[in-house]
Each structure stands twice: as structure tokens, then as C-alpha cells.
Amino acid sequence: MCDVRKGRSMLCGTGTMPYRAMLCLAMMYLGSAAPMAAVPPGDGAAETVPTYGPGTNLADLAIKTRNYRLAVLPGELVDFEVTVWNEGPAAVVGALVDVPVPTGFGSVAWGEAGVVGALCESAVNMGDLLTTVDLAAGESVVYKVCGTVDLVPSVADLVHTATVVPPGSVNDPDTTNNVEDDIDPIGAAADVMVSVSNHDHSASSAGALAPNQQTVYEIIARNKGPSPSGMIAVTVQIPQVLGNLDFGPEQGMFDPGSGIWSGISLGPDEKVTMTVTADVLPTNNVDVVRVAAEVMPSNNLPDLFLANNASEDRDLYDVAGRVILAANFGSGDFWEWSNVVGPSLANTGVYGGEEE
């Protein structure tokens, strides 16, 4: 009789030959039929190491969990995306997906993304995400997990762990991608954002800026809370086609040399505006006038969402204006400007490394 254990073969004694060894080819490494390395001759028991050969049922399963946040707050509703996929080459039937409810997280609901809604409002599954899934090679499935951070958390971090376990009939050649943690500190955090807008297009054709027109941009820094923003700054990119610039920050100061609006501190739901008044200069080198801004959050406070940290306004440059300019220039004439905000890249139509 043989003692068969997962992942090894055993040398077992028999009733009639108690001192003679016999090789039991268990080949039970995760339930596969992988060939085993040869056992050295002799009476002592020796482990064998499975070697994967042609026809072995291999499938590389992987999992990740994301909530696209850098921090969470007590009492906040938070949703995670859990993605499971199969790199192949074999198909997998019955892979186990295990995502337990983390400490400090309650009222958890889950289901397949696209079915349960953005905040799991249509979910019927509660508690731990524990299910099996069938995946062909190259196939994936996405789950949504939603819950509320405890009002009085007993932990400093919300640790969301997702694991995928292959069935016994499959060998997974890389188990390092079978588990992942998403770790977010619980505590004070703010959501700072910026927007850039220009509503003054009336002096030229619809939606375009004309040469010699004066135009006004609004750059708005906002803190959506829930905590005060701390000290933040905004970097501003202004193209060379805009000249005779005048800056009007409501708070802090703007440095034209560096393009940085600094000294901004906002409470929850507060905003502050800087106006930029400019003349549209004549040029043949520009098709689109682009003004961009990016807010730099405080180093001491996590920013809840990074996707709204940058903004830009794009306006067409009036085509008729460029034609008039070209008609006024003779052979061998050239035109040059130098009124630039930020690092000077003269006569290139480039500001701060961003090509217009």
C-alpha cells in the first residue's frame, strides 16, 4: 500500500518485503501527471522533483485588486476592482477566487463589474468574495467589491487582499502573481483639483482665437475635501503665441519665470481663481492654442484622486489670421517673438517641453 502525498512520491514498505523499498509514482503535484525525476537506487526514501514536459496542463493565473486611491477616510464608501486573468496556455476550469473582507471594512457587497453597478447597488452577494471561475487562455473577469470604512477603525491601513488558486488539475508555473494587496492609509486626506477655461471666443470665428485679440483664461484650484488641502501649488504652461501677459491670483503668488502659482491653502469645498489676460500674437506656426495647468498636492496629505490633478484648454488659432499674416510678409522676411512665461524656448512654439 502506498502513502501518496501532494507534490511528492514516497518509497513505501510492503507487507511481504518490509525492508525492501518500492517506488510509488504518485505524481500528485497539484494533481498533474507531470513526469518525475529518477530516484537514486538504494533502500532509503528519497523525494523527487516534478519536471514539466510536453502535454503538461500549464496555466499562469494572475490577480490584481485596485481602488485607484492613495488614502481612505472613516465612514467613506470605497469600491475595489478585482481582475482575474489566465495567461495560458491551457484553459482553467474551477479556479478559486478568494477576497476576504479586510479589517476596518464593513457592509461589503460584490459581484461582476458591469452587473452590480458603479457602487455595487445591484449586488446580491455580501461579505467575502469567494467563488470559482472558468477562464480560457487570454480570458479575464472583473469583479467589483464595495464597502464602507469603519467610522472608528481599529487599524491604521485598509489592506485589501485578493488571491486566485488554480484547481488541482492545473500547474501554475508562476505563483508570484496569484496574490496582491491594495494598501491605503485610513485618515485625513483631500481631493485637490484644477481646471482651465477660456470662454472668450467672440472676436473671431466660432471656437477660435484671432491674432491681436485679447483673451482671458481662468485657472481654478479647488479642494473637494474632506480635509483641508495643506499648502499646494499649481504649475501653468502658456504658449508663446500668447503675449503681454497679466496674472491675477486671488491667493498666493505666480512666478512667470518658473510658471508656478504657489502659496495656496484651501479648506474643504473651497476654491481660488487666477485670471490670465493675454494678447493673441500673429504667427504662422500655431494651429492650436493650448494652456495647461497641474496642481501639486501637499507632501503631507494624501490626495484621494489623481485623475483630476491636471487640466487644459485648447482653442483653434484663427486660420484667416494666419493667411493675412502670410500675405503681409515678403520674400526673406521673418518674425520672432520673445514674450514667454516659463523657460524660454524662443521661436519654436514650445513652452516647458510641451509642443504646440
C-alpha positions as CSV (number, residue, x, y, z in Angstrom):
1,M,0.0,0.0,0.0
2,C,1.4,3.4,-1.0
3,D,1.4,6.7,1.0
4,V,0.5,9.3,-1.6
5,R,1.0,13.0,-0.7
6,K,0.7,16.1,-2.9
7,G,3.8,17.1,-4.6
8,R,6.0,14.1,-3.8
9,S,6.4,10.4,-4.3
10,M,7.1,8.0,-1.5
11,L,9.2,4.9,-1.1
12,C,6.9,2.5,0.8
13,G,7.5,-0.8,2.5
14,T,5.2,-3.8,1.7
15,G,3.8,-6.4,3.9
16,T,5.8,-9.2,2.3
17,M,9.0,-7.2,1.8
18,P,9.2,-4.9,4.9
19,Y,12.8,-3.9,4.3
20,R,12.7,-3.5,0.5
21,A,11.7,-0.2,-1.0
22,M,9.2,0.2,-3.8
23,L,8.7,3.3,-5.8
24,C,5.1,4.7,-5.7
25,L,4.7,7.0,-8.7
26,A,2.3,9.4,-7.1
27,M,2.9,12.4,-9.4
28,M,0.3,14.4,-7.5
29,Y,1.9,17.8,-7.9
30,L,-1.3,19.9,-7.9
31,G,-3.0,16.9,-9.3
32,S,-0.9,16.8,-12.6
33,A,0.5,13.9,-14.4
34,A,4.0,15.5,-14.6
35,P,6.9,13.1,-15.0
36,M,9.1,12.7,-12.0
37,A,12.9,12.8,-11.8
38,A,14.5,9.4,-11.3
39,V,15.0,8.1,-7.8
40,P,18.6,7.1,-6.8
41,P,19.0,3.4,-6.2
42,G,19.0,2.2,-2.7
43,D,16.7,1.4,0.2
44,G,16.4,4.9,1.7
45,A,13.4,7.1,0.9
46,A,14.1,10.0,-1.5
47,E,11.9,12.8,-2.7
48,T,11.5,13.5,-6.4
49,V,11.1,16.9,-8.1
50,P,8.4,17.2,-10.8
51,T,9.6,18.3,-14.2
52,Y,7.1,19.8,-16.7
53,G,7.2,18.2,-20.0
54,P,5.2,18.2,-23.3
55,G,1.5,17.9,-22.7
56,T,1.6,19.2,-19.1
57,N,-1.5,21.2,-18.2
58,L,0.1,24.6,-17.6
59,A,-1.8,27.8,-17.0
60,D,-0.5,31.0,-15.5
61,L,-3.3,32.6,-13.4
62,A,-3.0,36.1,-12.1
63,I,-5.0,38.5,-10.0
64,K,-4.9,42.2,-9.0
65,T,-7.0,44.5,-6.8
66,R,-7.2,48.3,-7.3
67,N,-9.3,51.1,-5.9
68,Y,-7.2,53.9,-7.5
69,R,-6.9,55.7,-4.2
70,L,-3.9,56.8,-2.1
71,A,-5.9,57.0,1.1
72,V,-9.4,56.4,2.5
73,L,-11.5,58.1,5.2
74,P,-13.5,56.8,8.1
75,G,-17.1,56.3,7.1
76,E,-16.3,56.6,3.4
77,L,-17.8,54.3,0.7
78,V,-14.9,52.7,-1.2
79,D,-15.0,50.3,-4.2
80,F,-12.3,47.9,-5.4
81,E,-11.9,46.3,-8.8
82,V,-10.6,42.7,-8.7
83,T,-9.3,41.4,-12.0
84,V,-8.5,37.7,-12.6
85,W,-7.0,36.5,-15.8
86,N,-5.4,33.5,-17.4
87,E,-2.2,33.9,-19.3
88,G,-2.5,30.3,-20.6
89,P,-1.5,28.3,-22.4
90,A,-4.2,25.9,-21.0
91,A,-7.8,26.7,-20.2
92,V,-8.7,26.6,-16.5
93,V,-12.0,25.3,-15.0
94,G,-12.8,26.0,-11.4
95,A,-10.1,28.5,-10.3
96,L,-10.8,29.7,-6.8
97,V,-11.1,33.5,-6.2
98,D,-10.7,34.4,-2.6
99,V,-11.1,38.1,-1.5
100,P,-11.8,38.2,2.3
101,V,-13.3,41.3,3.9
102,P,-10.4,43.3,5.4
103,T,-10.3,44.6,8.9
104,G,-11.8,48.0,9.2
105,F,-14.2,47.5,6.2
106,G,-17.9,46.8,6.6
107,S,-21.2,46.4,4.7
108,V,-19.4,44.7,1.8
109,A,-21.2,43.7,-1.3
110,W,-19.7,42.3,-4.5
111,G,-20.4,41.0,-8.0
112,E,-19.2,41.0,-11.6
113,A,-18.4,44.5,-12.8
114,G,-21.0,45.8,-15.3
115,V,-23.7,43.8,-13.5
116,V,-23.6,45.2,-10.0
117,G,-23.3,48.9,-10.8
118,A,-20.7,51.5,-10.1
119,L,-21.1,51.3,-6.3
120,C,-22.5,47.7,-6.2
121,E,-26.0,48.9,-5.8
122,S,-27.3,45.9,-7.7
123,A,-25.1,43.4,-5.9
124,V,-26.7,40.3,-4.2
125,N,-23.5,38.8,-2.8
126,M,-22.4,40.0,0.6
127,G,-19.3,39.5,2.7
128,D,-16.2,37.7,1.4
129,L,-15.8,37.3,-2.3
130,L,-15.4,33.6,-2.6
131,T,-16.2,32.0,-5.9
132,T,-14.9,29.8,-8.7
133,V,-14.3,30.9,-12.3
134,D,-13.6,29.2,-15.6
135,L,-11.1,31.0,-17.9
136,A,-9.9,30.2,-21.3
137,A,-6.3,31.2,-22.2
138,G,-6.2,35.0,-22.5
139,E,-9.6,35.5,-20.8
140,S,-10.3,37.6,-17.8
141,V,-13.1,38.5,-15.4
142,V,-13.5,41.7,-13.3
143,Y,-15.4,41.8,-10.0
144,K,-16.5,44.9,-8.1
145,V,-16.2,44.9,-4.3
146,C,-17.8,47.8,-2.4
147,G,-17.9,48.6,1.3
148,T,-17.7,51.3,4.0
149,V,-14.7,52.2,6.0
150,D,-15.4,51.8,9.7
151,L,-16.2,55.1,11.5
152,V,-13.8,54.2,14.3
153,P,-11.2,52.0,12.5
154,S,-9.2,49.6,14.6
155,V,-6.4,49.6,12.1
156,A,-4.2,52.3,10.5
157,D,-4.4,50.9,7.0
158,L,-7.1,49.3,4.9
159,V,-5.5,46.2,3.4
160,H,-7.5,44.5,0.6
161,T,-6.0,41.1,-0.4
162,A,-7.1,39.2,-3.4
163,T,-5.9,35.6,-4.2
164,V,-6.5,33.2,-7.0
165,V,-5.8,29.4,-6.6
166,P,-5.6,27.1,-9.5
167,P,-7.6,23.8,-9.4
168,G,-5.8,20.6,-8.7
169,S,-5.7,19.6,-12.4
170,V,-3.6,22.7,-13.4
171,N,0.1,23.5,-12.9
172,D,0.6,27.3,-12.4
173,P,4.3,28.0,-13.4
174,D,4.3,31.4,-11.7
175,T,2.6,31.8,-8.4
176,T,4.1,35.2,-7.6
177,N,1.1,36.9,-9.4
178,N,-1.5,34.8,-7.6
179,V,-2.0,37.2,-4.7
180,E,-2.0,41.0,-4.4
181,D,-2.6,43.6,-1.7
182,D,-4.0,47.1,-2.1
183,I,-3.0,49.1,1.0
184,D,-4.5,52.5,1.8
185,P,-3.9,54.5,5.0
186,I,-7.0,55.5,6.9
187,G,-7.1,59.1,8.0
188,A,-7.0,62.7,6.8
189,A,-7.0,63.2,3.0
190,A,-8.1,65.8,0.5
191,D,-9.1,65.8,-3.2
192,V,-7.4,68.8,-4.8
193,M,-8.1,69.5,-8.5
194,V,-7.5,72.2,-11.1
195,S,-9.5,73.5,-14.2
196,V,-8.5,75.8,-17.1
197,S,-11.1,77.6,-19.2
198,N,-11.4,80.3,-21.7
199,H,-14.9,81.5,-22.7
200,D,-13.8,84.5,-24.9
201,H,-14.0,83.3,-28.5
202,S,-16.4,86.0,-29.8
203,A,-13.8,88.1,-31.5
204,S,-13.1,85.6,-34.2
205,S,-14.7,82.6,-35.9
206,A,-16.6,80.2,-33.6
207,G,-14.3,78.4,-31.2
208,A,-11.1,80.1,-32.4
209,L,-8.7,82.8,-31.2
210,A,-7.8,85.5,-33.7
211,P,-4.5,87.4,-34.0
212,N,-4.4,90.7,-32.0
213,Q,-7.4,89.6,-29.9
214,Q,-7.2,90.0,-26.1
215,T,-8.4,86.9,-24.2
216,V,-8.8,85.9,-20.6
217,Y,-8.2,82.5,-19.0
218,E,-9.4,81.3,-15.6
219,I,-7.3,78.8,-13.7
220,I,-9.2,77.4,-10.7
221,A,-7.7,75.4,-7.9
222,R,-10.3,73.6,-5.8
223,N,-10.3,71.3,-2.7
224,K,-13.2,68.9,-2.7
225,G,-12.2,67.8,0.9
226,P,-13.0,66.3,3.2
227,S,-9.8,67.6,4.9
228,P,-8.0,71.0,4.4
229,S,-5.6,70.8,1.5
230,G,-2.5,71.9,3.3
231,M,-0.1,74.0,1.2
232,I,-0.5,73.3,-2.6
233,A,0.9,74.8,-5.8
234,V,-0.2,74.8,-9.5
235,T,2.2,74.7,-12.5
236,V,1.0,76.6,-15.5
237,Q,2.0,76.2,-19.2
238,I,1.3,79.1,-21.5
239,P,2.4,79.0,-25.2
240,Q,4.4,81.7,-26.8
241,V,1.6,82.8,-29.1
242,L,0.0,84.5,-26.0
243,G,1.8,87.7,-25.1
244,N,1.5,90.8,-22.9
245,L,0.5,88.6,-20.1
246,D,-1.1,89.8,-16.8
247,F,-1.7,87.4,-13.9
248,G,-4.3,87.9,-11.2
249,P,-4.1,85.2,-8.5
250,E,-6.7,85.6,-5.7
251,Q,-4.4,83.8,-3.3
252,G,-0.6,83.3,-3.2
253,M,1.7,84.5,-5.9
254,F,2.6,83.5,-9.5
255,D,6.2,83.4,-10.8
256,P,6.3,83.9,-14.6
257,G,9.9,82.6,-14.7
258,S,9.0,79.1,-13.3
259,G,5.4,79.0,-14.3
260,I,4.4,78.1,-10.7
261,W,1.4,79.5,-8.7
262,S,2.4,78.9,-5.1
263,G,1.1,79.7,-1.6
264,I,-2.3,78.2,-2.0
265,S,-4.1,76.7,1.1
266,L,-7.8,75.6,0.8
267,G,-10.4,74.4,3.3
268,P,-12.9,71.7,2.3
269,D,-15.1,72.8,-0.6
270,E,-13.1,76.0,-1.1
271,K,-11.7,77.2,-4.4
272,V,-9.4,80.0,-5.6
273,T,-9.0,81.6,-9.1
274,M,-6.2,83.1,-11.1
275,T,-7.0,85.1,-14.2
276,V,-4.6,85.2,-17.1
277,T,-5.1,88.1,-19.5
278,A,-3.2,87.8,-22.8
279,D,-3.0,89.2,-26.3
280,V,-3.1,86.6,-29.2
281,L,0.1,87.3,-31.2
282,P,0.3,86.9,-35.0
283,T,2.1,83.8,-36.1
284,N,2.2,81.2,-38.9
285,N,3.5,78.4,-36.6
286,V,0.4,77.6,-34.5
287,D,-2.8,75.7,-35.2
288,V,-4.0,75.2,-31.6
289,V,-3.5,77.4,-28.6
290,R,-3.1,75.2,-25.5
291,V,-3.0,76.5,-21.9
292,A,-2.4,73.7,-19.3
293,A,-2.2,73.5,-15.5
294,E,-1.5,70.8,-13.0
295,V,-2.0,71.0,-9.2
296,M,0.7,69.7,-6.9
297,P,-0.8,68.3,-3.7
298,S,0.7,68.8,-0.3
299,N,3.5,66.4,0.6
300,N,2.0,65.9,4.0
301,L,-1.5,64.9,2.9
302,P,-2.6,62.1,0.6
303,D,-4.7,63.1,-2.5
304,L,-7.7,60.9,-2.9
305,F,-8.0,61.2,-6.7
306,L,-5.1,61.9,-9.0
307,A,-7.1,61.9,-12.3
308,N,-8.4,65.5,-11.8
309,N,-5.0,67.0,-10.9
310,A,-4.4,68.3,-14.5
311,S,-6.5,70.3,-16.9
312,E,-6.0,72.1,-20.2
313,D,-7.9,74.4,-22.6
314,R,-7.4,74.1,-26.3
315,D,-8.6,76.7,-28.8
316,L,-8.1,76.7,-32.6
317,Y,-5.9,79.5,-33.9
318,D,-7.9,81.5,-36.5
319,V,-7.0,80.3,-40.0
320,A,-7.9,83.6,-41.6
321,G,-5.5,85.4,-39.4
322,R,-2.6,83.2,-40.4
323,V,-3.4,83.8,-44.1
324,I,-3.4,87.6,-43.6
325,L,-0.1,87.4,-41.8
326,A,1.4,85.4,-44.6
327,A,0.2,88.0,-47.2
328,N,2.0,90.8,-45.4
329,F,5.4,89.1,-45.4
330,G,7.7,89.4,-48.3
331,S,10.4,87.0,-49.5
332,G,13.1,86.6,-46.9
333,D,11.1,88.3,-44.1
334,F,10.9,86.6,-40.7
335,W,9.0,87.3,-37.5
336,E,10.2,86.5,-34.0
337,W,8.6,86.8,-30.5
338,S,10.1,86.6,-27.0
339,N,7.2,87.3,-24.6
340,V,7.2,83.9,-22.9
341,V,6.1,82.5,-19.5
342,G,8.4,79.9,-18.0
343,P,11.6,78.6,-19.5
344,S,12.3,80.4,-22.8
345,L,12.4,78.3,-26.0
346,A,12.3,81.2,-28.4
347,N,10.9,80.9,-31.9
348,T,9.9,77.3,-31.5
349,G,6.3,77.4,-30.5
350,V,7.2,75.3,-27.5
351,Y,6.7,76.0,-23.8
352,G,8.1,73.9,-20.9
353,G,8.7,70.9,-23.2
354,E,5.1,70.7,-24.5
355,E,4.9,71.2,-28.3
356,E,2.0,73.2,-29.6
